[in-house]
Amino acid sequence: MPQDKVIVFVCEHGAAKSVLAATYFNKLSGEKNLNLRAIARGTHPDEVISPKTIFGLEQDGLLPTESVPQILSWSDMAAAQRIVSFCELPEEYQNEVTVEHWDEIPPVSDNYEMARDAILARLNQLMNDIHSIH
């Protein structure tokens, strides 16, 4: 069985937006039978996933992709088919890989539903782009 290709979602703390995006990406990818999976990473990870993110995902019937925030590594970058960032990447990563920036996503801590809906809108567009390629 071929190994799934990886999409890396990155946010500063690796505890909210990237986790939300990776969790929903994996749900959508599974529904579409795509050979893709997502991981969440942070540039300066917190010690725990945001409680608002966990609560919101549980209310949506989902479990977070990661159990604790993980730092973005070179191996993550090298293995990625695509990298989507909600923050500025550290200087050592800039210009090394192509990164898609998703700006203007509201903070999960302010309003989970607004953040989720904004991320889902972007994910649906990403899925359409990926589906047209495959």
KATACOR-V419511 format. One record per backbone hydrogen bond with DSSP energy under -1.0 kcal/mol. CO is the residue of the C=O (numbers start at 1). NH is the residue of the N-H. If there is no record, write none. Layout:
co: [CO	CO]
nh: [NH	NH]
This chain:
co: [5	6	6	7	8	9	10	11	12	13	15	16	17	18	19	20	21	22	23	24	25	26	27	28	29	35	37	39	41	42	50	51	52	53	54	55	56	57	58	70	73	74	75	82	83	84	85	90	90	93	100	107	111	112	113	114	115	116	117	118	119	120	121	122	123	124	125	126	127	128	129	130]
nh: [37	81	82	39	84	41	86	43	44	46	50	20	21	22	23	24	25	26	27	28	29	30	31	32	34	5	7	9	11	72	54	55	56	57	58	59	60	62	61	42	77	78	79	8	100	10	102	93	94	96	85	111	115	116	117	118	119	120	121	122	123	124	125	126	127	128	129	130	131	132	133	134]
